[in-house]
Amino acid sequence: MKRASEIGKRNSLNDAKAIQEMHDIACTLGAECHGLGKLMGVESVRYNGIDFHPPESVQHTTLRGMAQHRRINRGKPLPEISKKITSGKPLTPNDVTQMVLFFRENAANTNTNTMLRGGTVGYAWALGINRQMENIDIAAEKILNHIRGFDAQA
């Protein structure tokens, strides 16, 4: 994929092709794209470069938390996120965001509930993934602002 800065430097401000390329990049990043992004299913590719599969260390900690939960909290259901983590399948961006929020709200607790989300390794992993998502969001916003600048000058 072409970088937005390369396109901007290479083409003049009034170049329609540059505007279209910038728009295409923004759409690929899942930006609003004048409402087209969601219609085209772009949200599913917004974070394409990020691996949302929980690492084995997070899965193992979650499994230990699940065993502890079963011993202590007989009959109480497990959080859905625990099942998703241990499945080894990729989590959703929303799952990762919810993990980060949970850990931030329960930072002082090192109990079964934190283990059900991968414990400290789960928190570190979720923070890393969340940081990557934020970087993509920031880049998409910069591109959109650049596009809006092109649109305002046209």
C-alpha positions in Angstrom: 0.0 0.0 0.0 1.3 3.5 -0.8 2.0 5.8 2.0 -0.2 9.0 2.2 2.9 11.2 2.6 4.4 9.8 -0.6 1.2 10.5 -2.5 1.0 14.0 -1.1 4.6 14.9 -2.0 4.5 13.3 -5.4 1.3 15.0 -6.6 0.1 18.6 -6.6 -2.8 19.7 -4.4 -5.2 19.8 -7.3 -4.4 16.4 -8.6 -7.7 14.4 -8.6 -5.7 11.1 -8.8 -3.9 12.0 -5.5 -7.2 12.8 -3.9 -8.7 9.5 -5.0 -5.6 7.6 -3.8 -5.8 9.3 -0.4 -9.6 8.5 -0.2 -8.9 4.8 -1.1 -6.3 4.6 1.7 -8.6 6.1 4.2 -11.4 3.7 3.2 -9.0 0.8 3.6 -8.2 2.0 7.1 -11.9 1.9 7.8 -12.3 5.7 8.0 -15.7 7.1 7.4 -15.3 7.5 3.6 -18.4 9.6 3.3 -20.5 6.6 4.7 -19.1 4.2 2.1 -16.8 2.3 4.5 -19.5 0.5 6.4 -21.5 -0.3 3.3 -18.5 -1.9 1.7 -17.6 -3.9 4.8 -14.4 -2.0 5.3 -14.6 -2.2 9.1 -13.5 -5.8 8.8 -10.2 -4.8 7.2 -9.4 -1.8 9.2 -6.9 -3.6 11.5 -5.8 -6.2 8.9 -2.1 -6.0 9.9 -2.8 -6.8 13.6 -2.7 -10.4 14.8 -5.7 -10.7 17.2 -4.9 -14.3 18.2 -4.1 -14.5 21.9 -0.6 -15.9 22.6 -0.3 -19.3 24.2 0.8 -17.7 27.5 -2.4 -15.7 27.7 -4.4 -18.8 26.8 -2.7 -20.9 29.5 -3.2 -18.2 32.2 -6.9 -18.0 31.2 -7.2 -21.8 31.4 -5.7 -21.7 35.0 -8.2 -19.0 35.8 -11.0 -21.0 34.5 -10.0 -24.0 36.6 -9.8 -21.8 39.7 -13.2 -20.3 38.8 -14.8 -23.7 38.6 -13.4 -24.7 42.0 -14.4 -21.5 43.8 -17.5 -20.4 41.9 -19.4 -23.6 41.3 -22.3 -23.0 39.0 -21.5 -19.4 38.1 -21.0 -18.9 34.4 -17.6 -18.0 32.9 -17.1 -14.7 31.2 -17.5 -15.1 27.4 -14.1 -13.5 26.9 -12.5 -16.4 28.7 -13.9 -18.9 26.2 -12.8 -16.8 23.3 -9.3 -16.5 24.6 -8.8 -20.2 25.2 -10.3 -21.1 21.8 -7.1 -19.6 20.2 -9.3 -17.9 17.6 -8.7 -14.2 17.0 -10.5 -11.8 19.3 -12.4 -8.8 17.9 -11.1 -5.2 18.4 -14.0 -4.7 20.8 -12.9 -7.7 22.9 -9.4 -6.3 23.2 -10.7 -2.9 24.2 -13.0 -4.5 26.8 -10.0 -6.4 28.2 -7.9 -3.2 28.5 -10.8 -1.4 30.2 -11.4 -4.3 32.6 -7.7 -4.4 33.7 -7.6 -0.6 34.1 -10.7 -0.7 36.3 -9.4 -3.7 38.3 -5.7 -2.8 38.4 -5.3 -3.6 42.1 -6.9 -7.0 41.9 -4.9 -10.1 41.0 -7.7 -12.5 41.5 -9.5 -15.1 39.5 -11.3 -12.5 37.4 -8.1 -11.1 36.1 -6.8 -14.6 35.4 -10.0 -15.2 33.4 -8.7 -12.6 31.0 -5.1 -13.8 30.8 -3.7 -12.2 34.0 -0.8 -9.8 33.7 0.4 -11.3 30.4 -3.1 -10.9 29.0 -3.1 -7.2 30.1 0.3 -6.6 28.5 -0.8 -8.3 25.3 -4.1 -6.4 25.2 -2.3 -3.1 25.8 0.0 -3.8 22.9 -2.8 -4.7 20.5 -4.8 -1.7 21.7 -1.8 0.6 21.0 -1.5 -0.8 17.5 -5.3 -0.1 16.9 -4.9 3.4 18.2 -1.9 4.0 15.9 -4.0 2.9 12.9 -6.9 5.1 14.1 -4.6 8.1 14.4 -3.1 7.5 10.9 -6.7 7.2 9.5 -7.7 10.5 11.1 -4.6 12.2 9.7 -5.4 10.9 6.2 -9.0 12.1 6.6 -7.9 15.5 7.7 -5.6 15.6 4.7 -8.4 14.6 2.4 -10.7 17.2 3.9 -7.9 19.7 3.2 -7.9 18.6 -0.5 -11.7 18.8 -0.6 -11.7 22.3 0.9 -9.2 23.6 -1.7 -10.9 22.0 -4.7 
